[in-house]
């Protein structure tokens, strides 16, 4: 769980200090574009490299790669404390993204290795809960440390040096279960489920755009409504984060056969976006954000558990690498999608409403597809 929070640290920690960093590098040509990239480039590197990390996870072992990547994460993450060149800082951030790809892929794969069935689903939901809660904590810490100096938040990356020895000592080396060994002896190993993984990864890209819209854009939506107080922004962000955690908790409370299906979850997220898009005051905006974040708290573990259920032990790293790449590609695309929609829609709030319409359309398409390919008398497993 601690390792799964490290990529979140890279995503939100530096947001409060970007203006100070911009001032420091004001004399560097192109700094207006390069400084914001310092925040986003690890997610892009993670999205590009996670599939390769998944292959390495399957070949070299999950635990060994996780421990090594966590140590390198701390070294590359703290490098800007001593770097004076903006371009060197960017290179260090790309390397942070490389280590994050290995960390996130290995952590999710290990959950699949250690647990099965409903217990596995609970730990995957717990992964979402920890990541959501840590995002709020890291945002606050980044702002507090950044008040002293823009470099100060980079010290938090050193936490990797504390976590790595604990991982090395405590985590067992995963091995195929006896059931997997027996199955492998009786029947040949099935090929990698390319088509089904492609489908779940495409849904995950869109799901990640939905997941990150509220934390990325909430400050701008509040500003459009005339609320520019940092305390108010922090409070609303905390409420939204709590709603995501609530959604993840609800996921663990439903028995597997009674969990909301993907069409219902995308429809719930869409309802939240529509409320936010048409909000004319703070209460309705917060209500829409809560509805949306409860939906995303249910959506993310639903997507990852579906992906995990398709994979055998030997392919789990590769499959989770693809899923991780899809999720962080969606994170990278989120602000770009809304930026592209602002012009045609006439503003950020209408663009969020338009994203809600897209989510509702996807929910309807998934529902129609399920009904088309599952006959009326089919058992529940076939409908899934």
PyMOL commands that set and color helices and strands:
alter all, ss='L'
color gray80, all
select helices_A, chain A and resi 2-12+15-24+31-60+62-81+86-114+117-146+152-170+178-186+194-224+230-253+256-258+262-277+282-309+313-345+348-373+380-383
alter helices_A, ss='H'
color red, helices_A
deselect
rebuild
show_as cartoon
